[in-house]
Amino acid sequence: MVHKKMDIRPAQGKLGIMLVGLGAVSTTFIAGVELIRKGLAKPIGSQAWMGTARLGKRTDKRFVKLNELVSLATPEDIAVAAWDIFPDNAYEAALKAGVLNTGDLGKVADELRAVKPLPGAFDKNYVKKLDGTHVKTGNRQQMADDLRRDIRDFKKTVDRVVMVWAASTEVYREPGPAHASVRAFESALAEDDPSIAPSQLYAYAAIKEGVPFANGAPNLTVDTDALVALSKQEKVPISGKDFKTGQTLMKTIVAPGLKNRLLGVNGWFSTNILGNRDGEVLDDPESFKSKEVSKAGVLDTIFQIETYPELYENLYHKIRINYYPPRGDAKEGWDNIDIFGWLGYPMQIKINFLCRDSILAAPIVLDLALFSDLALRAGMSGIQEWLSFFYKSPQTAKGLYAEHDLNIQKTKFKNTLRHMAGEDLITHLGLDYYETD
Ligand SMILES: NC(=O)c1ccc[n+]([C@@H]2O[C@H](COP(=O)([O-])OP(=O)(O)OC[C@H]3O[C@@H](n4cnc5c(N)ncnc54)[C@H](O)[C@@H]3O)[C@@H](O)[C@H]2O)c1
């Protein structure tokens, strides 16, 4: 059965991507887009610009690029703006971040220098390790109004806008009374209630301006009743939390395999060293707590502990992040996994991942921006669970557990695109190939 194609406005004209935070991830993303635009690099890791999907039956042998299946912005269509609490332009910030080498940065130096951050909305209580110097003044209401003005100004130069949070991880907070409803949130804003985080000012401003918002950090941000309700009310897509990179990406690749083979796991110890600004911010226990919560849920749901108590009920999962400046952005992660098989005999797996977090995160920024824009053009609003593939701690509707298995997330992501394009969903049932008359 072929589904009805959704009515989707084409991705015509410029897509403005507003980045909150102009640090390692954002500058690696911007430099990458500029290098790709100049034909000097390939969009490795991007679903939007490299991914494909199979359509129809296996016998049809139809494989299309995702940007042929649905209309998506191209490298030529993209314009970037950013906010940061430090005044460095994207070139200076990229040099400090030390992710890309000076040879690559030199090829796009002019384009990077042209990205000068707007002053950020900041409250040091939410990022204790940083003393922002390039910040907005005024109370929360005034900062939110100022952010809305920034968005409107940028909108004059482009056709559509999306926003991605790639700023520092804020301290861990549970939702409070200010986050219970749109009305409570707006009165708290007017009263300069300190329980409203800076990230929530950006998200609020985005939603009120009809701009999709994607949260790349583990902070609460849009994962609150108030902002979910506002996103539905204003018909804006939102998603979060925390770009799926590094050790957690590895976990969501390895753990489903162990579970699928019904191998038991009684210990998973993960430790990391990293020396970039993200590492410095996470050296604060309160910011680390946000990260820890975001990373910890992954194994519980993949292993379905309640369904397989014999295999996973004794699982001891420990995560450590150590700030170690000599490493800069070249993070190193170690995982020790204690597993057991037939008759309970123990085995061990050791993973030593010498990854580059921002290299893994940059294509996710791109994909979240492009697919959030697609969602808006398709008339979708509220939580976009089909974008779980890109997140460590996917935001879901209340009462629904998050799906963490990368393979299931990928199927859901591609099936959503097939659904949008009016193509058959792929279930992998395949019995029809064996039916005879
Ligand atoms: N690097 C990765 O692979 C990865 C993966 C998952 C999540 N993240 C998250 O993405 C975020 C960015 O990571 P990064 O490595 O680029 O960090 P970074 O420290 O290099 O950059 C963050 C930038 O945000 C700025 N900032 C802080 N508060 C701000 C505010 N209120 N408004 C505007 N700017 C603000 C900082 O000044 C800094 O320049 C972090 O929260 C990190 O936890 C990163």
The ligand as a Tripos MOL2 file, in Angstrom:
@<TRIPOS>MOLECULE
LIG
   44    48     1     0     0
SMALL
NO_CHARGES

@<TRIPOS>ATOM
      1 N1         31.6150   17.6790   21.2160 N.am      1 LIG1
      2 C1         30.6930   16.7530   21.1130 C.2       1 LIG1
      3 O1         30.8210   15.7900   20.4320 O.2       1 LIG1
      4 C2         29.4250   16.8820   21.8570 C.ar      1 LIG1
      5 C3         28.6070   15.7830   21.9450 C.ar      1 LIG1
      6 C4         27.3990   15.8750   22.6180 C.ar      1 LIG1
      7 C5         27.0550   17.0790   23.1710 C.ar      1 LIG1
      8 N2         27.9010   18.1360   23.1100 N.ar      1 LIG1
      9 C6         27.5050   19.3400   23.7590 C.3       1 LIG1
     10 O2         27.5360   20.3990   22.8360 O.3       1 LIG1
     11 C7         27.8940   21.5660   23.5020 C.3       1 LIG1
     12 C8         29.0260   22.2320   22.7420 C.3       1 LIG1
     13 O3         30.2050   21.4460   22.8000 O.3       1 LIG1
     14 P1         31.5980   22.0830   22.4060 P.3       1 LIG1
     15 O4         32.5910   20.9840   22.4610 O.co2     1 LIG1
     16 O5         31.4550   22.8950   21.1880 O.co2     1 LIG1
     17 O6         31.8420   23.0410   23.6580 O.3       1 LIG1
     18 P2         32.6620   24.4100   23.6930 P.3       1 LIG1
     19 O7         32.9130   24.6730   25.1270 O.co2     1 LIG1
     20 O8         33.8170   24.3740   22.7550 O.co2     1 LIG1
     21 O9         31.6300   25.4760   23.0960 O.3       1 LIG1
     22 C9         30.5130   25.9120   23.8070 C.3       1 LIG1
     23 C10        30.4110   27.4140   23.5980 C.3       1 LIG1
     24 O10        29.1890   27.8430   24.2090 O.3       1 LIG1
     25 C11        29.4290   29.1260   24.7480 C.3       1 LIG1
     26 N3         28.3550   29.4270   25.6870 N.ar      1 LIG1
     27 C12        28.1910   28.9770   26.9580 C.ar      1 LIG1
     28 N4         27.0290   29.4430   27.4670 N.ar      1 LIG1
     29 C13        26.4390   30.1780   26.4920 C.ar      1 LIG1
     30 C14        25.2310   30.9060   26.4120 C.ar      1 LIG1
     31 N5         24.3940   30.9510   27.4370 N.pl3     1 LIG1
     32 N6         24.9530   31.5440   25.2510 N.ar      1 LIG1
     33 C15        25.7920   31.4970   24.1930 C.ar      1 LIG1
     34 N7         26.9650   30.8260   24.2200 N.ar      1 LIG1
     35 C16        27.2820   30.1770   25.3530 C.ar      1 LIG1
     36 C17        30.8230   29.0190   25.3260 C.3       1 LIG1
     37 O11        31.4010   30.2870   25.4930 O.3       1 LIG1
     38 C18        31.5310   28.1910   24.2670 C.3       1 LIG1
     39 O12        32.1660   28.9920   23.2880 O.3       1 LIG1
     40 C19        28.2410   21.1600   24.9330 C.3       1 LIG1
     41 O13        27.1330   21.3740   25.7640 O.3       1 LIG1
     42 C20        28.5130   19.7130   24.8170 C.3       1 LIG1
     43 O14        28.2610   19.0110   26.0280 O.3       1 LIG1
     44 C21        29.0720   18.0580   22.4450 C.ar      1 LIG1
@<TRIPOS>BOND
     1     1     2 1
     2     2     3 2
     3     2     4 1
     4     4     5 ar
     5     4    44 ar
     6     5     6 ar
     7     6     7 ar
     8     7     8 ar
     9     8     9 1
    10     8    44 ar
    11     9    10 1
    12     9    42 1
    13    10    11 1
    14    11    12 1
    15    11    40 1
    16    12    13 1
    17    13    14 1
    18    14    15 2
    19    14    16 1
    20    14    17 1
    21    17    18 1
    22    18    19 2
    23    18    20 1
    24    18    21 1
    25    21    22 1
    26    22    23 1
    27    23    24 1
    28    23    38 1
    29    24    25 1
    30    25    26 1
    31    25    36 1
    32    26    27 ar
    33    26    35 ar
    34    27    28 ar
    35    28    29 ar
    36    29    30 ar
    37    29    35 ar
    38    30    31 1
    39    30    32 ar
    40    32    33 ar
    41    33    34 ar
    42    34    35 ar
    43    36    37 1
    44    36    38 1
    45    38    39 1
    46    40    41 1
    47    40    42 1
    48    42    43 1
@<TRIPOS>SUBSTRUCTURE
     1 LIG1         1 GROUP 0 **** ****
